[in-house]
Amino acid sequence: MAQFLSRLSGFSSDGVAVPAGFLKRLLAVAMESPSGKNAVLQLIRAGGEQMRNVKRVDELSLQANVSSAPLELLINEADVVTSLRSTLDTEQNQANEGSFFEKSCVLSSLLSVSVLDWPFKLKNPRLACFTELPHFPRPSGDSVNSLQVHIQTGLRSVQKLVHGALKKILVKKPDDRESVLAWLSTLLCLNQLRAAAQFRGQKPDAMLASDGFMINSSAVMLRFCEPFFTSISSDKL
């Protein structure tokens, strides 16, 4: 699946690319069977896994650029949007605890892209970019800021991608809008215990989604609020 995604984006090592017309036809055939629909959704999960499994945290931005391009192509296809909406309905009905969304939902691998769950150890190769900063352990502010920008750029790419996928469903028709809102509402309701006093400053219960997952989910929801706080007008109130 990773190889197919790389060919969608034009970053494949063998130079093979998937033409837009072929992709459209391939998706149309895939949507005719449950196994085909599942294969398309697995492509979305595979793209998220590519970002989650970067070897170094400072490679997140680059991997996000590589993985986001083919995923955006998929999400822009009407057949994929319809399949996503149907999947959100199913997940919303199946969910019985907050961690379900992080473990099983179609967008889980994307929303789980985070550096918060990586153990901070000096010998952890994924975090070597910190110890390699000039003059570590007292690096300059510019060096730290540059690294932070790389990390934040990667995370924002993921959040933008999920927001774009959900927005595609939201604007399609009223019934689809309700599917997205119900999915988001269930995600929040089943994780509301995270706000309880006994969890503050502690590791969340196994029944709840992780910090990284919820931060990404919150960032996606905040993106839906941007029209209201970036340009206030009477028709938005």
N, C-alpha and C positions, 0 to 999 in steps of 0.2 A: 504493500500500500504506500509506503514511503517513496518507493521508486515511481509509482504512478503520480503521486502528488508533485514530485520534482519535475516530471515531464509536463504536468499541467502548467507549472510556473516557468518552464524554460530553463531550469537550473540543473537538468539531468546531466550526469557525467558522460553519457553516450551521445548527447546532442539531440536525442529524440524528443519531439514536442507533440502534444495532443492538440489538434486543430479545434477551434470553437465549434464548428459544425459537427465534427465527430463526437465531441463531448455532449452536445445537445441530444444527438441521436442515441448515444450510449446511455444517457440518463433516462431517456424516454423508454427504452427497452428495460432498463433496470427497474423502473417504477411499476412494471407490469406484474412483478412477483414479490412476495414478502422477503425472499432471500436477497433479491436485487436491491430492495429498499434498505434492508439492513446493511448491505455492503456499502452503500453510499454513506449511510450514517457512520459506519466504521471508518470511512475516510476522514470524516470530521474529527473523530476521536483520535485517529492516528496523527493528524496534524497537531493536535494539542500535546500528544505524547512526545512528539519531536521537540517541542519547546520545553516540556517538563524535564526531559532527559539530557539537557545540555551538560557538557562536561565541566564547564566553568561558568560562573554567574555572569561574567562580562561578555559571554557569547550569546546571551539571551536576546539582545537587540538584533543581532545578525540573524539568528535562527528564526526570530519572529518575522523578520522581513521575508525570509525564504518560505516559511510555512504559511504566512498570511495570504500571499498572492493566490495560490491554488484554492485555498479555502474560500476566499472571496468570490472566485469564479464559480465555485459550487453553490454558494449561498445565493448568488444572483440568479440562479436558474429557478424558474417557477415551480418545477416538479419537486425540487429539493425543499423549497419553502413549504409546500403542501405537506411533504413527508415530515418535516420538522414540527409543523403545527400538530399533526396527528400524534407524533411521539410525545410532545409536551402534554397533550390530553391524557395519554396513557400513564405517563410518569406522575402527573398530578393526582391521578386516582390510585396509583400504587404506593405512593410515598406514605410511610408510617413513622418515620423519624428523620431528623434533620440531616444525618449523615448519608441518607439514601441519595440525595442529590449529588454529593461529592463522589460517591462510590459508583452510582449507576446511571445518572442522567446523561443524555446525549452530549451535553456541553460540559460535562464534568472535567475532562482532561484540559480543556481551555481555562475554565474557572479555577482550576487547581494549580495553575502556573504561578509559583511563588518561591521566594527565597526564605520565607519565615520558618519553614519546617526543616531547613538544613542545619544540622548541628554545627555550631561555630567552634571549630577546632583548628589550630594553627596548621595541622598536617592534612586537613581536608582539601583534596585537590580542587574541588568545585569552588572553594573560596580562596584559592591561591592568589587571585588577583588583588586581594586586600594586602596580603603579606608582601606582595611584589611591588607595592607602591613605593616610590622613591622616599627614602628616609623613614620607612616603617620602623617602629610603631608610632612615629610622629610625622606622618606625611603632611604635605602642604594642603591647604584648603582647596586649591585648584585641582590637585590630583584626586582628592576625595570627591569633589563636585563632578568631575569628569566621569568617574566611575558610577556615581549615582545616576547621572544622566543616561548612561548606557542601560542600567537596570530599569529605570523608570520608563525609558522609551520602549523597551521590550514588553513590560507589563501593560503599558497603555495601548500597545498594538493589539494585545490579546483582548483587553476590555473593549476596544473599538470594534473588534471583530464580532464579539458576542452581542454587543449592542446593535450592530448592523443586522445580524441574523434575526434578533427578536423584533427589530423595527420593521423588517421586511414582512413579518407575519402580522404585526400590529396594524399596518396601513393597508393590508390586503382587503379585508372586509370586516364588518362589526363582529361577527361570530369568532373570527380568528383573533381579534383583539381581546375578547374575553378569555380565550385559551391562554394567552400570554400572561394576562393579569392574574388569572387564577393560579398559574404555575408559580409566578413570583410571590403571590400571597401565601401559598402553601410553603414555599421555601422559607419565607420569613417566620411564619407562624410556628413551624416545626423546629426552628432554631432560636426562638425567642428566649429560651432558658439561658442562652449565652449572656443575656443582660442581667441575670440574677446575681445577687450579691456573692453567693458562694463560688461563682465562677470567675469573678474579677481577679485578674492577676494570676490565675491558675490555668492549667491545661484543661481545655473543654472536655466534657464527657464524651465517651465513644459514640454516643447516640447523636452527637451534634457535629456539624461541619466544622472544618478547621478555620483558623484565623485567616490564612491566605485565601481560602475559598470564599469566605464571607466578605473580605475586603474587596476582592474582585467583583463579587455580586453587587455589593453596595456601590462600587464605582460605576458599574453598568447602569444601575438604576438612577444614579445621579446624572448620567448623560442624558437620560430622558427628561430631566428637569432643566437642562440648559436653556431651552427656549424661554423659560419663565424668568430665569435670573440673569440672562445675558441681554435680553431686549424686552423690557417691560412695556406692554401696551394694553389698552382696555380689552381688546378682543381675546387676550390670553388669560384674563382674570375671570 
